[in-house]
Structures are given as C-alpha cells and as structure tokens.
Amino acid sequence: MTDVTPRSALPIPKPAMFAPVPIDPSLARREAVLQFLLDRIDYERMQSMPSAEEAFKLDRMRALLRRLGNPQEGLPIVHIAGTKGKGSTAAMTAAVLSAAGYRTGLFTSPHLDRVEERMAIDGCHCSADQLVELVGVVRPIVEELDREAARQNPPEPGPTYFEITTAMALVHFVRRKVDAAVLEVGLGGRLDSTNVCHPAVSIITSISFDHTQQLGHTLAAIAAEKAGIVKPGVPVVSGVVADEPREVIRRMAGRNGCRLVERGVDFDFDYYPPRHLERTAAPGRVDFRCRSDSDGPRADCHYEQIALSLLGRHQAANAAVAMAAVEELRRVGWNIPEAAVRRGMAEVVWPARVEVVARRPTVVLDAAHNAASVAALMDVLAESFSARRRLLILATTQGKDLRGMLQHLLGRFDKVVFTRYLNNPRAVPPQVLQALAEELSGRRHAVAAEPAEAWSAVHRLAGPDDLICITGSFFIAAEMRRQLACRPFPQAADRAVHESA
C-alpha cells in the first residue's frame, strides 16, 4: 500500500442550508474559464447521447493525463461506480477518511450550483481562484489535443467537459497534497474518464436500470459496464444483492484475482429510521456487521447505533458499503478508528438527497432521477414523515424511465404539478408528463411552465402540516434550491399553474 499518514483529525465543514459558495462579481476570469468549459462537449446537457463506444475514449483521457504528468499515479484512490448511491457513498467514505485525519479529495458529478462543487477537499469546495488556476493549467494541453484530433481522418473530437473536469480534480488533489482521493464514476464505469486510476479499493454500490442506451438493456449488461472498474488484485466491495448482476461482478472479480466483499455475504446492516421529521430533526441509526476471514488480521467488526445524517434505508445501505470499504482500508493498515466512522457518518452533508430544506410546511428536495431512486424516496417519505397532505413538484430528463418513475409517484400525493427545469435542454416538457400520468392514472394533473410558477402554486396550497416534495432530477433540485433560497414565501397566486381541459 502507498504510505498514507493521517494528519490530526480536523472538523468536517458543514455548509449552511441554502448557502452556495458566494460569487465575487469581479471575477471576470472565472466567467471566461466557465465559458471555456461550457463550450466543450457535455453529455450531461445533450438531448440525445451516442453509444458509450462512440462517446467515451479512454485513450483521449490517458493522453490528457499523460501531458499533465499523470496526477492519478501515486494517489491512494477509492473508486466508486453504481447505478444509484455512488455519490452518497463517495461523500460518506470521504467524510470518514477526513474524520480519521486524512486530507481527502472528493470528485463527484453533476454539481448542483457551481462546477467547483465537483472537487472538494475535506468538505471544502474548490475556490473560484483555484478553478481559474486549474483551467489555466489544462487549457493549453486541451487545445493541443484538439488540434491533433482535428487532423485525424476522420476528425475526432477533443477532450470533453467531463474528461477535463476529471483531470482538473486530479491535478487539484495533487497540488493540494491530499492523502487520499475518492472518485465517483460519471457514467457506467468501463469507459468512464475516471477509470484510468489504480485504486486501493473499488466499490460497486448497486445495479438497476438507467442509461440503458449506453449501458445495456439487462441488469447483467449494466453490471458488466459498472464492473469495468475492477482492476487486477484490487479488492472490490459490492452492495449488489440481485442474483443476475451479482454473478457478473463475481465473475469479473474472480477473473482479476480480486478479493470480493459482498453485502449479504460478508457484511450487512440494520436500519432504524427516524420518525415524524416534519416536526423535528433526528438522524437514523445503523447497525453494521462485517465478518473477518482467515487471512485477515482483524476480528469480526460490529458497530452499533451509528448515527446517519442522510435519510433512508437506501442511504443506510450506502453507508454499509462505505463502512465495508473502510474496513478494507483498515485491513491493509489505514488508521481509521471507530470514532472517525461514527463522526463521518453523523456529519456528512450531501444536498438534495431527501434534504429537508424547510418546515411548516415541510419541504423535501431530492435528486431521484430513475425508478429505483424514486421508489427509495417514497419509502423514506412513508417511514419518516407523517404529513397531513402531500404535494409534489416533478421535473425530469429525456431518456429516463418516465413510466416507471410515475408508477411509483402517482397515488402518493394529494396534488401534483409537472414542470421543467430551465438550465438544461434535456428537460421533459411538462405536458408530456401530464399526458403519461393521465394514461396511467386516469387523472389530469397540473402543469407549470417553469419551476418558480410551480413553487408559487404548491406553496400557496400547502398548509403548515403538509409536505411538499420536489424531485425528478439533479437539475430541478439545483434550480429549486436556488428558488427557495431567494424566495421561500412566494406571493404569486397559483393562476400560473394551468389545468388543461
């Protein structure tokens, strides 16, 4: 193992609710570098994505990193893939490592408010000045690669937005002398731009249906793409419990000579959810169990009643995966005491994941964007909230399983308003959601042209004992978070929401 010596444990910064990093209006340089990034190919914003083989080129990523001095080499890395839960698992893992005294970099995507959120160290986002500095480092190399790609026959595209931000994060972590880095896969795994590292441990959180055009139409095919992050001899922690994808991961781990640690076999958990969260803030509790093996130096591990700041049984499952990965690091000599595990899990902040952003009425913001994550959200609302009435604002993304998402949502809310986010062209028109919902339920729900109108109407209808849920996408979560920060008590009447005849 690469020698990693922890610093003294430092407090994990806990950002205030609704508090994006302030923007200095004098930073014209930041606007210029943002424009450089926005001008790149960005598959997060494209209305239709090509196949994975067409879109993602690891050779291009390797060329970029090679000219940057291969910043990924020598970094102790935790690499995390999965259909859902990978961002939360990454945040929890990073929080535990920070609490143990390791200076820890965290790379995640997408961001909610600012691109700087994608690269954090010990909970602190990259600053605007650091972003400008990083773009200054990578831009000449990107432009050189652009020229080389244009000379190909046929011409090839140069580095993409995600490839560039991945490279920037790695450079940032090396320059700031982190002890460890936690990298969340963007899409899939096998061809993702993060898959150029040789990690200390690989994690696959879960397998369900999403991005089927790029990853495949069966759970086995999707699992094969996710398990593409498995590296020879690197231990793999898997939270996957369904038989079909689990077998794929087992075969991949066996083929690569990897130690495989599986939920339900080598570790598991019990979850004790908080109740009545519309009245009080309380964490859930997790019991975690992990067995040892004959070649390991440690005895069986059992942590009881670990406070978990993130809500829901699905987050408890993510926490168990993160703790199993931490046990793998401890197994090879990392100094991560139980107190750090408890502190990291209790203090991790991860916005827009069943985030209670207001009370009376209770407002819950969640970035659920596929059927499985919507189902998990509904479970949390059922077990931890007892609101009088429930109201929903939904906006989502083209290419998602709209029918599956709506089947979990319809019938669970007293009022539904469909809208669209404005900051990305992939938004589904609300009339499309309305028509599909009417087909599924026989009921015609309201539509709003934009998030501000939807919020004005729903908030006006809600009483102090009601619950408003806003979900469907990271993009609607980001827009509504800003909306609530600026104007939490709208005066507009709900005439902005139109019931179609």
N, C-alpha and C positions, 0 to 999 in steps of 0.2 A: 504493500500500500504506500502511496505517496505520503510522506510525513506531513501530518496536519496537526499543528499545536494550537489549541484554543487560546484566545485571549481571555481576560476576565469577563464574566458574563455582563452584558450591558442590557439596559431596559429595551424592550421592543417598542418602537414608536407606535402609538395608537392614534391614527388620524381622526380628527373630529368629524362627526357626521356632516355630510354635505360640504366637505371642505376640500375642493380640488386645490392643487398647488397654485398659489397666486401667480398670475401672469404680469410681468413687468411690461407695460405698453411700449417702453423704449427699446425693447429687444427686437429691433428690426431684423437682426441677424437670425434670430430664431424663426421668424416668418419665412426668411429666404431658405433656410435649410429644410423647413417643413415643406415648402413648395418643391424642393428637390426630391424629397421622399414621395410626395403625392403624385409626382409625375412618373413614378415607376409603375410597372405592372403590379397590381394589387388584387389578388384573387379574393380577398375579403370583400371587395367592392364590385366585383364583376357580376353581371346579371346571369351569365352562364359560364361555367368553368369547363375547361378542356379536361381530358382524361389526365390521370396522375402522371402517366408516362410522358405525355406531351408537356405538362405544366412544370414538372419538377425535375431538375437536373443537378444531381449531387456533384458532378464534375465541375459545374459552374460555381457551386458553393465552395468546393475544395480549392479551386483556383483563387477565389476571393480571399479565403483564409490564408492560403499559402503566401500570398503577396502582403498579407498583414502580419506575417511571422507566425502563423498557426497558433493563435492565442488559446485555442482549446486544449493544446497539448500541455500537460503538466497541471491542469486544473482538476482537482478532485470534483467529480460531477455526479449528481443524481439525475437520471434521465427518465422522464415520465410521459407515457403515452396512455391512451384510453379514449373511449367514446365520450364518457362523461366522468366528471370528478377529477380530471387530471390537474386542472388549475387549483382547485381547493386542496388536493393532496400535495401539490407543489408548495402552496402557501404554508400549509401546516408543517411540512418537512423543513422548510426554510426557517420557520419560526422556532422550531425545536432546536435546530442547529445554532441559530443566533442565541437562544437562551442558554445553550451549553457553552457559549463563549467563542464560537467560530464566526469569523466575519464571513457572512453568507450572501452571495449574489443570487437573485431570483429573476428568471426571464420567463414571462408569460405573455399570452395574447388571447383575444384582442384587448385593447385598452378601453376604458370607459370614457375618459375625459381628455387625456393628454398622452401622447406617444411615450413620454418619459416614464409613465407607469409600467411600461413593459420591462424595464430594467431597474431593479431595486437592490439596495444593499442594506441588510439588517432593517428592512421595513421602510427605508427612506428612498423615495424615487430619485432617479437621475435628475439633476437640476437642468434648467434651460441652458445655462452656460456650458455644462458638460455635454448636453446634446449637440450644441453648436460645435464644440471641440471634436466630438466623435465623428460628426458628418465631415468636418474638415479633414480628418484622418482617412476616412474610407472613400470620399468622393473622387479624388484623383484616380484611385485604383478602379473604382466602378466605371469611370469614364474610359479608362484604358481598356477594360474588359468589353465595354460597349463597342468600342472601335474594332476590337478583334472579332467580336460576334458578328458585326455588320459585314465583315469581309468573308464570312463563311458562305459556302454555296450549298444549299440556300442560306440566306442570312438567319442568324439565331438571335433571340432576344438576350439582352444583358441581364445582370442580376436584378431580381425582383425586390419589391418593398420588404417582404418578409425575410428574404435572404440578407438584405442589407441591415435590417434591424437586428437580426440574429448575430451577424458579425459585429455590429456596434456593441451589443450587450457583452459579447465575449471580450472585446477589447476593453470595454469599461471595467469589467471584473478584474482583468489582469492589471490594468493601470491602477486600480484602487486596492490591489493586493488582497483580494478575498482569499479566505482559507478554503472555501468550497463554493460550488455553484449548483443551483437546482434549475434544470432546463425543462420547460413544458413543451412538448411537441405541438406544432401548429395544426397539422392535418395528417392523419394516417400515422406514419412512423417510418416505414421503409425508405421513402423518398423525401421525407421532411428535411428541411435545411438544418435542423438540429442534429440530424443523425450522422454527424461527422466526428462525434466525440467517442472516447473510450471511457465509459463511466465506471465509478466504483460500484454502483448498483443500478439496475434497470427496473422500472416499475410499469406494470400494465394495470390500470385501475379497474376497467370494466369494458365490456363489449356489448353494443346494441346497435340498432340501425341508425345511421346518419351518414351523409356524404356518400350515398350508395353509388352515384355515378362514378366517383373517383375510386372508391374502396371496394366495391363489390356488393352484390345483392343477397349474399348469405352471411350468417354470422361467422362461418368458417373463413370465408374470403376476407371479411373485415379483420378478423383476428390475425390472419396471415400478414396483412399490411401493418397492423399495430405491432405484432411480434417481430417486425423487421428491425426494431431497435435492439434486439437481443444480440449480444456480442460474445465471441468465444471466451469461456471461462468466467464471465461476469455474472454474479448472482442476479436472479430475477425474482421479484416479488409480484405476485399476481392476485388481484382482487376478483378475478373472473370465476364465477360459480356455475354457469350454464355448461352442460356437458360438451356441446359441439365446439365452441371456441376454446374451452379449457383443453381439449385434446390437441388442438392446433398448437397452443402455447407449450404444452408438454413436449410435443414432438420437436418444436423449434429449440427449446431449452436442451433437450437430450442430444440433438444433432450438434449443438455448440458446446457440449460439455459443461453446461451451467448448473449450478445449484439452484433449484426451484423451490420457492417458498409460497404456498398456496393458502388462500383463505378457505376455511372449512376443512383443511387438512393439517396445516402447520400453525395456523393462527386463526382466531375468531374473536368475536366481541358480543357484548350485550349492551343495549342502549336503553336509557331511562329518560324519556323526553320530558321537557318542562311543560307545564300546563298554564292555560289562561294568560298567554303572553300579551293579550290586548290590555291587561291590567298591570303587568309587572315585567321586568326584565330578569330572566333567570336562565342559566345555562343548562343544557342537557348534561347527562353523565354517561360515561362509557366505562365498562369493564373490558380489559384487553387481556387475552391469553395467547401465549406463543410458546410452543414446545421447543426444547433443545434437541440436538441429535448427538449421535455417538462421537462424531469428530469435532464437536464444538466445545469450547472451554466453559460455556455458561450453562447454568441450570435453567429449567423452565422459568418463563417470565410471566408474571401475573400482576397487572396494575388494576387496582380497584378504584371506582368512583373518580375517574378523571373528568374534570370539568371541561366541556367543549363549547367554545364560544359560537361556533357555526351550528345552525339549527338543522335537525332532521336525521332520520335513520340513515339516509344516504350519506350524510356527512360523517356519521359515526363509522360507516363502512370505509369511507375515505381516510378517516383518522386511523382506523385499524391498519390499513395498508401503509400509511405513513409510519406508524409505530413499528410495523414489521420491517420496513426498510431501515429505520433507525437501529433496530436490533441487529440487522445485517452489518451495519457500520460498526456497531459496538463489538460485534463478533470478531472483526479484524483490527480492533484496537482503538477505535474512536472513543473519546472520553465524553460520553453523553449520559449524565446521571438522570435518575428518575425525576428529580426536581425540575430539570430542564424540559423533560417531556411534558410534565404537568403544566409548567408555566407557558410553554409554547402553545399547547392546545387551548389553554384558557384565554390567551391574549391575542391569538391570531385574528387579524382583521381582513376580511375578504368581501368587499362590497358587492351588492346585487346578487347575493346568494341567500335567499329567504331573509333579506335585510329588512328589519323593522325600522322604518325611517320616520314614523310619526305615530302618535296615539290620539285617540278621541277626535276623529275616527282613527283606527289602526290602519297604517299604510304599509304594505309589504311589497318590496321590489325584488324581482327575481329574474335572472337571465335565462331561464329554461327555454331551450330552443329546439328540442326534439321530443318525441312522445315519451321516452323514458324519463327525461328530466322533468317534464310536466307532471307525469304520474308521481314522481318523488315529491314535487311541490305540493300536489293535492294531499298526499299523505301527511305532510307537515302541517298544513292548514287544518286537517281533520283532528290531529292528535294534540296540537299545541295551542289552538285558538278556539274560542267559543263565542264568536261574534254573533250579534242578533241577526244581521243580514250581511251578505257578501256581494261585493260589486267587483267587476273585472274590466280592466283595460288590456286589450290584446293587440299587439302588432308583431308580425313575424316576417320571415325571409323566404324568398323564392327558392324552390328546390327542397324545402323541408317537407316532412310528412304532415301536411296540414290536417288531413282527415284524422290521423292518429292523435294529434295534439288536441283537436276539437272534441274527439270522443272522450278524452279524459276531463275536459273542461265543462262541456255543456251539461246542464242539470245541476251543477255545483254552485251556481251563482244566481242571485236574485235579479241582477242587472248586468248585462254585457254590452260593452262598447268596443267596436272594432275601429282601429285607426292605423296609421302607417308612420314609421319614423321618417325623418326628413334628411338625415345625414348620410344616406347610402342608397344608391339606386336599386338595390336588390329587394326593397320593401315590397311586400304583397299588397296590392290595392285593397282597402277595407271592404269594398263591395264584393270582392272575390271571397273573402272570409265570411261575409254575411250570407252569400248565396249558398256556400257549402254548409254553413251552420243550419240554414233553413232546410236544406236537403236532409241533414242528419237528425234534426230535432223537430222539424215542423214549425219552428218559431222564428219570427223575424226580429233580429236584434238590431241595435242602433249602430250607426257609423259616424265617425268624426273625421274631418279632412286632415287634421293634424293633432299631435299629442296635447297641445295646450287646450284645444277645444274639448278633447276627451276628458282631460283632468278637470276643467271647469264644470262640466256637466256632472261627472260622477261625484266629485267632492260636494257639489251643491245638493245632490240627492242623499248623501250619506249622513246618518246621524252619529252621535258620539260613540254609540255602542256597536257601530258597524265596522266592517273590514273592507278595505279597498286593496285589491291585488293587481299589480302591474307586471306583465310578463310577456314572453314570446321571443325575446332576442336580446343580445348584448346591446344592440343599437337603440332599442326602445328604452332599455334600462338606463343607458347613458343620457338620452335626451330627457327622460322624465326626472332623472336625478337632478339635472340642471334646472328643470322646470320647477321642481319642488323647492330647490334651494333659493330660487329667485322669487317665487310667487306661491307660497304654500296655501294661501287662503284666497282663491280667485273670487272675483266679484261678478264675472260674466255669467249670465243665465245659461241654462242648458239648451237654449234655442240653437246653439251651434251644432248640436247633435241631431241628426235627422233620421227619423224613422221613415223608411221607404214604404210607400203604399203597397 
